[in-house]
Amino acid sequence: MIRSMTGFGRGEYIDDLRKVTVEIRAVNNRYCDIFVKMPRKYNFAEDGIKAAIKEKLSRGKIEVSVTVDNYGVSDADVRLDKDLAAKYYDALTELSDMFEVGDVMGPSLSLLARMPDVIRTAPAEEDEEEIARCLMDATAKAVDDICRMREAEGAKLVSDISARADIIADIHDRIEERAPELEKEYAARLKVRVEELLDGVYEVPEERIALEAAIFADKANITEELVRLDSHIAQLRDFLSGRSNEPIGKKIDFLIQEMNREANTIGSKSNDKDITSMMLDLKAEIEKIREQVQNIE
């Protein structure tokens, strides 16, 4: 299945304790670059998330956003430093006795609670294996979601490229039909030109005209280029058939470069305005395919 490199996927995991949401966005890129944005305390799961994505996505700039909402339990613990509270109590009591001020019952609870570091909050300890399982579940759903979108986009690309491949094949056939006429037309033009120059003083032998036409035909021969172009078209259609399970974007990109090279050679060798006109149309279609191929994984 041919897939686009652009897409969006979303996956969720929900239970009694938390809701995990993973969103994946992907755009074109030559390689597979994954960037994960998630709460710092869950960084232990980042490598696993990247590995799960790489199993399904081989190319693209991929941005992953992870959010975790803990609504079953608080995500923070309150910690009481009893030893520090006792020291504050003793110090405040001693201060109260020294200046004979304050409550006879000693420092108040509210005062002690406000003392620095007596009561502190800290992130609650969580089961990393359980959290990782939840994150991977949401990630797997997001990956499946973006794959479906990329496959749908890929089908549209295949349809467009296939249509352009048909246009290229038609132009190829018209050039192939036109090419044999070049030698005959060159011979006729050469004969007329020579007769004009000699003005009937000397009659040029037909075999001489035929020889010059043959030399021209050899230089302008584009048979090999047409054969290779035809082979490239067949190979392109084979790639577009989707029979291969491997990413083929880079292969098609290289194939398009080869098609463009053959087109340039045909245009330069033929020295014919009709073929030149057809080559301009051919190169335009190849360029449109090249632009589309940049989106293929």
Summary of the structure (lengths in Angstrom):
residues: 297
radius of gyration: 38.0
end to end distance: 10.2
largest distance: 142.1
contacts: 876
relative contact order: 0.14
helix: 62%
strand: 16%
